Amino acid sequence: MYILLALIAACALGVVVHFTIPQRELRGVALVPAIATAVAAAAYTLGQWAGLKESSVWLWLIALGGAIVISAAAGVILTRVRSHGDAVRRAELGV
């Protein structure tokens, strides 16, 4: 049941990460929160399988910290890729 709290928190933190990364108009509003939620789900599950209890601070740090770091990195990388792809496409079209 605690995994639901971790997923809700990760999604909310993903929204915060989305709005903190510049050029947010180049990516969908749900992309970064979805990545954060998926990472938190995987990390929480792996932590549980590794034997960490729900009351363990390490489980929450791994799940939520990993969600923030990986979703921020993915957001930055995807924004750069999109920006570069748009520039290449504009150059091809001569715009």
N, C-alpha and C positions, 0 to 999 in steps of 0.2 A: 504494500500500500504506500510505503514511503517513496517508492519510485515515482509515483504520480506527483508528489511534491517536488522532487528533483526535476522532473520534466517541465512542470509549470514554471519553476524558477529559471530553468535553462532557456525556455522560450522567452520569458520576460527579459532576461539578460541578453538574449539574442536581438531583441528589439532595440535595446539600449546600444548594443554594438553596431547595429545597422545605422542608427542615427548618429553615431559618433564618427564613423568612417566617412571621409569626404566623397563627393560625387555619387551620392546614393541614388540619383536619378538614373544611373547607368545599370542598376540591378533591381530586381524585383523586391518588393517590400517583405515578402515572406521567405526569401532565399536564405539569408543569414540566420533568422530565427529557426528555420527548419534544420539547418546544419547544426546549430547549437543543440537543438532538441535531440537530434539523432546521435550526436556525439555523447551527450549526457546519458542517453538510454544505453548506449553500448558500454560506456565507462562504468556506469552504475551496475549493470549486469555483470560485467567482468569482475568488478570489485566484490560483488556478492559471491560469485563463483570462487573467487580467491580466498574467501573466508572472512571478509570484513563484515561487521555487523552494521545495522542501520544507525546505531548510535555512534559509530566511528567517525571522527572528524576527517580522517583520511579519505573515506569513501565519498564524502560530500566535497572535499577539496578536489579530488580527482575528477569527479563527475562535473561539477560546476566550473572549476578552474580550467579543465580541459575543454569544456564547451565554449568558454569565453575565448581562450587562446586560439583554438582551431577555427572557430567561426570567424574571428577577426582576421586571421591569416587568410582564410578562404575568401572572405569579403574583399580584402585588399588585392589578392591575386586575381580574382574574377573581375574586379573593377579595372585593373591594369590591362587584362586580356581584352575586355570589352572596349576600352578606350583605344587600344592599339588596333583592334579589328575595325573599329569605326573609322579610324584615321586611314587605314589601308583602303577601305572601301570607298571613302571620299576621294582618295587619290586616284583610284581606278575609274571612278565616275567623272573625275575632273571637276568636282564641286569645290 
